[in-house]
């Protein structure tokens, strides 16, 4: 490798290893050109004083500043996805047993773990839990067949894609219906419910093998102030479960009219609601806070590509589909989304921009305001800890007030072949998945 020889000959190898180590295993970093200068400020006069720190990208071993991509997808960057998964785990756990600013008594509030599925769009190959064969008469041992239609020509691909496109709207309306059903069971109006109780939740979207989105959610009943307040005596897990089932059953969202067919969307019949800390999870094992948090966090880093073998990035042209190594079922779902995206009455759904997601454009993990902490707060706390560590390492540099001048522009993404090889060694042979674009080819500065 000539590049490696040049780095070694120029004495830059130790520096670039340190720079790559700071990425924490990120395989697709953002490359930036620019500079950052930090000045001391006299708090009495307001005058800018000496330079405390100066960084110029041209002086760095890689020639640019490398910043983590922070992509949540395991197929794009396993290291950054792992950080996202751990943060999601902490967020969910905090809402189940306290911590991170949430009081510990939330563990005593009524809490359930609910799964909302999509309706059917046609018979698909499956593996039955009762040991009976699939409808095709075969016991399927391989996952590559599961979820694919028995007859692709009669499968309702349009409804499947449009279901995904309306799944976010379904959840938003469900949250309204749920509060209504809770109030009804408590003998209160919706307005007065706010004075007695609050519904809090955290959810994550998951793709089934057939390419339809479904939701896993932790739903909790709190007092009127959210997790800080004790719920009223009438608030029980049984009441919450009953309200969830009633709301999901009544829920309907009107869809578009396609070729004279008016579509209406609802959740599927398979609604699963289980009380947390009950023995009805995994063959009678207790459904613990840790099990729920781990289950939800696992799906926060996955997308359509994991379940169906579809894409993990947007399409630019429909012709790209012919060159992609994906399943026929995934290809038809993507093509259907692309074709529907050309219709004027569906412009608001932005189906072409989200064809790689099979029409779904919602956030993968969302929560209500009072459920627990936020991902942003967790990231800020981590950044503050790093700043404190850096300040402790250089006590003579501790200054109360500073002035910063910085200018950065994108210079591409990814690692060169030598950088990727070195990074794999630094981070224990981290898999370099998703081939990176060379610097300057993507998002290059003008």
N, C-alpha and C positions, 0 to 999 in steps of 0.2 A: 504494500500500500504506500504509494509515494507521499500521500498526504500525511500518513502516520510518521514516515521518515522525516518529513519537513518539520512536523511538530516537535519531534524528539531532538532534531538537530538545532532548532531555534530555542530550545529550552522551554517551550510552551506546554509540554505534555502535563506536568504537575498542575499547571493553572487550569487547563481545560478539564482535567479530571475533577478538580474542585468545583468548577462551574457546572459540570454535568451532575455532580453529586447533589448540588443544591436544587436540582429539578425533582428530586424524590422519586425517580423512576419514570417520569413523564416521557412518553415515546413520541409525542407530537407537539413539542413546544412552539410557542409563538416567538418569532425572532424580531427584535426591535433595534432600529438605528436611532441614536440620539444621545442626549446627555442629561445629567442630573447634578445640580450643584446646591449644597446646603450651606447657609451662612448663619453666623451668630448674630443675634439682634440685641442691642442695648435696650433693656426694658425701660430705662429712665428717659433716654433721648429718642428712642425709636430708630436710631441709626443702624444701618447694616454694617457689621464688623467683618471679622476674618472668615475665611472659607473653612468650614468644618469638614466637609467631605465633597469630593468631586468624582464623578463617574462618567467616562466617555466610552460609548460602545466600541469605538475603533481600537481601544487599548485592551479590550477583553480578549482572552485566548481564542474564543470562537469567532471573534470579529464583530459580534453582535450580542446584545443582552438576550438571554433565553429565559422565557417566562412560561410557567406551567400552563397547559391548555385548559385545565379544569373541565374537561369533557366528562359527562356522567356515564357514557356508554363504555362497557367493557370491551366491545369490539374496536373502539377507536383508541382508547388509552386505559389499559388495565390499572395503572397506578393511580391516576386521577379519579377513575371510577371507584376505586377502593376507598379513597378519601370521602367521596360523595356517599358511598354506602355506609361508612362508619358515622358520618354526620347524621344521616337519616335515622340510623339506629339510635343514636343519642337523642334525637328529637322525639322519636316515637316513645322511647323509654321514659323520657322526662314527663311526658303526658300520662304515663301509666303508673309511675311510682314516685314521681317528684324529682327534683334536682334541676339544675340550670335555670334557677329562678322560679320554678314551679313548686308549690308546697307539697310535702310528702303525703298529706291527707287525700290527695287525688286518688291514691290507691284504694280508698274506701268508697269512692263514688261508683255508681252503676256504670259498668263498661262492657261493651260487647265487641266482638270481631265479626264483621259482616262481609260477605262476598256477593257482589251483584254481577250477574252474567248477561250476555247478549242473547237475544232470541235466535231461533234456528232460521237458516237461509237455504236449507236443503240438507239431505242426509249426508253424513261424512263417515269416513272410516274411524273406528274407535276401538278402545280396549276396555271391555266391560268389567266392572268390579265383581260381578256375580259369576265370572268364569265362563259365561256363554260367549259364543263367537260373535264377531261383528256382523252387521247386516249382510255383508258380502259373503258370509259363511266361513270366514277365516279367522283364526286366532292370530292377531298381529303381534309380532315380537319386535319389529323394527319401528322406530319412531318416525322414519321418513314418510311413512304412509299415513300415520295418524293425523286426523284433522283435514285431510284432503277429501273433496267431494266424491261420492260414489259415481255420480254422473255430472261431470263439469258443465255439460251443455244445458242442464236444467237448474244448476245452482244459481241462486239470485245474487250475482256479484254486485249489481248496482245497489241493492238494498244493504248488502254487507258493508260496502264502502261508505254509504251514506249513514248507516248506523254509527260507524266510527266517527264520522264528521259531526254527528249530533250527540255523541256520548257525553261531552262536557256540558252541553245544555241540559241533558237529562239529569246529570248529577246536581247542577245548580237548582233545578226545579224540585228535585227530590229533597234537598235540604230545606226548602220552603214547606213542602208537604209534610216532612217529618215534624217540624215545629208545630204545625197545625194539628197533627195527630197526637202529639204529646200533650198539647193544650187541651184537646178534647177529652183525653183520658183523665186529666187532672181537674176537669170541670172549670177551665179557665178560657178566656178569650186569648187570641194570639198576642194582643197588646199586653194583657195582664200577665202572660207567661213570663215576660221579660223581668217582671218584678219578683218572680219566684224561682225561676230556673233558666238555665241556658244549655243548649245542645252544642257540644264541642266535638270536633272530629279531626282525623288525619287520614288521608287515603293515598293509595298508589294505584296506577293503572298497570295492567298486565295484558299481554296478548296471549290468547289461546292459540292452540296449534292451527286452528282454522283461520286465524288472522283477525278475529273479532276481539275488541277490547273488553275487558271486564275490570271491575274495581274491587280492591280489598280495602276495608276501612275499619279503623278503631273509632267507635262512637261512644261518647261519654255524656252523662247527665251531671251538670254542675249546679251550684247555687246561682243567684242572679249576677254575681260578679265574675263568673267563670270559675277556673280552677282554684282561685283563692277563697271561694265561698262554699260552704257546706250545702249540699242539695237538700230540699225539703223531704219530709218523711215519706211522702207519696212517691217519690222518685225511686224506682226500683229497676233492676235489670229486666224483670218480666214485663213491666210497663213499656220500657224502651224497646224491647224485642217486638212486642205487639204493635207498637207504633211504627216501627221500621217496616214490618211486613205489610201493614195497611197502606202506608205511603207508597211503597214500591209497587203494590198491586194497582193502586188508583192512578199512578203516574202515566201521563201520555204527553208526547211532544210532537206537534205537527211538523212534517217534513215537506219537501218540495213535491211538485207534480211532475212525474217523468213519463213522457209519452202517454199522457192521459191517465196515469195511475197516481193517485194521491197517497203518499206514504205517511205513515204514523209510526212513531218509535216508542218503545217501552222496554223495560228490563225483561230478561228472560224468566221463565218459570223457576229455574234453579236458583233460589235465593237461600243462602246459608247464613244463619245468625247464631253465634255461640257466645255464651257468657264467659268473659275472661276470668280465670281462676276457677274454672269448672272442669270436671273430668269428661269432656266430650270432644277431645281433640286428639288425633293420632291414636286411635284404638283405645280410648279410655284414659290416656295419659293427660295430666292436668294441663290446661291451656294457660301457660304462665305469661307474665309480661315479657320476659326475655324471648320466649318462643314467638310471640306475636311481632315484637320489634324486629327480630332477625328475619322473619318471613317477609315482612313488608319491605325492609331495607334491601333484601335480595333482589326484589323486582324493580327497585328504584334505578338500577343501573342497566336494565335490559329494555330492549325495544322490539319492534316488529322483526328485526333481523334475527333475534335469538329464537323466537318461536316458529317463524315461518320460513326462515332462510331468505328473507327479503333484503332490503338495502338499509344501510346505516347512514346515508347521506342523500341529499336531494338530487333529483334528476335535472339535467339541463335540457335534454332532448329525448323524445320518445324513442328515437333510434338506438339509444344506449341500451335499451332493454334486450335487444337481440344479441348483444355482446356479453351480457352478464350471466354468470353461473348461478342461477337461482331456480327454484322449483317452478313447475308449470303453474301451480296454484298461486304462488306468490306473484308470478309474472302477470297472470290474469287480473289479480287484485290491483296491482300497480297500474296496469294498462287501463283498467276500468276507471280508476281515480283520475288518470291523465285525460281520458276521453270525456268524462263528466265535467272535468275542469274547464272545458272549452265552452260549456253552456252558459249563456248570459245570465240565466236565473239562478245559477249556482256560483257566481263570481265571489260572493261573500264567504263561501266556504274555503276558498283558496286551495282547491283540491290538487292542482298541479304542483304547488309549492310543497304540499304535504303528501304527495303520491307515495314517497318512500315510506311514509308512516301509515299507508293504506287508508288515508283520509283523516286520521286522528290528529288534531292539532292542539290538544289541550296539554297542560302541564302534567308530567308524570306523577309528581308527588305534590299534594296540596294539603293545607290544613286551615282550620278556622283560626281566627285571631287569638282566641284565648286558650287554645289547646295546650301549647307549651312554648318553648323558645323557638327561634327561627334559624334557618341555615345561615343567614347573614350574620346573626349574632354569634354563632359558633365560629364562623370564619374570622370575624372581628376579634374574638377572644384569642384565637390561635395567632393572629397577626400581632396582637398586643403582647402576647407571651414572647414571641420571637423578638420584638423590639426591646422588651425588658431584658431578655437574655443578651442581646447585643450590647445594650447599655451597661449591663453588669460586667461584661468582658472588657469594656473601655471606660472605667469610671471617670477618667480625666476628661472625657468627651461629653459628659452629662451637662446639657444646657437647657435652661427652662424654656427659652423662646428661640425659634429658628425661622429662617426665611428660605424657601426652596424655589429654585428656578429649574424647570425641567421641560424637555421637548423630546417626544418619542414618536416615531412613525413605523408602521409595519414594514418589515423587510422579508416577509414570507413565513412559512411554517415548516416544522419538521427538522430532522437531523440528517447530516450527511452520512454516507456509508461508514466512514471512520468514526464519527461521533456516535452513531448507533451501536457500533461494535464496542466502543469504549464504555458507553452507557450500560450496555448489557453486562459487562464485567463489573462495573461499579455497583450495580444494583442486583447482583446475584443472578446474572443471566436472565433478566426480565424479558419476557417475550416481546419482540418488536413487532406488534401487530399493526395493521393498517399502514401500508407503505406511505411514508411522508413525501410531501412535495418539497423539492429542493428550494433553498432560499432564493427569493426573487421571482419565483414562478407563480406564487399565490399571494395576493395582497401586497405586491411590491410597491414601494414608495415611488411617487412620480419624480 
